[in-house]
Amino acid sequence: MKRFNKLFLAVIVSSTFFVSCSSDDDNTQTEEPRGDYEGGLFIVNEGGFEKENGTISYLSADLQIENNVFALVNPGKTTNDVIQCIGFNGDFAYLVVNVSNKIEVVNRYTFKSVATITGSLKNPRYIAFANGKGYVTNWGDGVSATDDYVGVLDLTSNTITSKITVAEGPEKIIENDGKLYVAHKGGWNQGNSLTVINAANNTVVTNFVVGDVPGALVKDNGTLYVLCEGRPSYAEETAGKLVKVSLSSNTVTSTINFDGLTHPGFLDIENSKLYYTIDTNIYSAATSTTTLPATPIFEAEDVTSLYGFAVKNNKIYVADKVNNQDNGDIYIYSLTGTREKDFNVGIFPNGFYFN
């Protein structure tokens, strides 16, 4: 960034603060953090593997983008290597940092650092909350199929106090009525099951097969929807599935197969409608559906490599990792596919977290 004197910089910032930024505009990052992050959404930019360049971006409700939020708010601190996700609980946000084996805890409204959790984490992936505790999925050593676990996080001391042994490759985790549902995507291999954990006593209730490589979980009206990607071409390829699980009985109630060897990517839900992706195509279906649509709502033609996805308040959010090297982009579309805004963010944007 070019260096300006402080007076000139203040004039520039004050005159442009309320102008919406996009990748078509001048995206010069301000030197000072916004400071107030209530509302809006955070974008996780995981960064390159072993590059220690993971960052967080913030998009305000008035569509102002701020990149590198964590470092701006907390000078001298970095998120480090591969930020996997953000989990919210009360006034706090928990940044799960996969390769660095830690969780950064910040105030979700100011983003000021509260604590760094480093003990008893090994390849941490995702986090959920139940019964006053946090639950963190961990792959353990990727080459071992028997050391995977869910870490139980004491939210007062910010320490992992115990581990719940689970099947290989625990990934996405979601809470419902005091129970945790863990999708076993498989880690370095390909999993096919779902584990249910009782948060009252931190024990496994059941584990059952849902479909190959379950990659996404959403819930609505007593049903858990599991989007299974299917096994890849190098591992006895199988097609994806949309599986419905009853949250009252913890059993599969229906399975809808994708045609051929189709591999769906991301899944979200809003107003009892499912939204999912296949490559850069966006599809939708009612939660009651028994068949999958043949035609997408639209194709995100602006996107090179779709890497993150969300639907919120009648908007579709798509993250583009671009070329695996440079900063990525995010796009906001209407539900019918009209491109409304786009922003340049950090490297490998992988998810949207609404505050």
Salt bridges, closest charged atoms under 4 A:
ASP24 OD2 - ARG339 NH2 3.90
ASP62 OD1 - ARG34 NH2 3.95
GLU104 OE2 - LYS102 NZ 2.74
GLU171 OE1 - ARG125 NE 2.97
GLU229 OE2 - LYS185 NZ 3.14
GLU237 OE2 - HIS263 NE2 2.68
ASP302 OD1 - ARG339 NH1 2.83
GLU340 OE1 - LYS315 NZ 2.71
ASP342 OD1 - ARG339 NH2 2.88
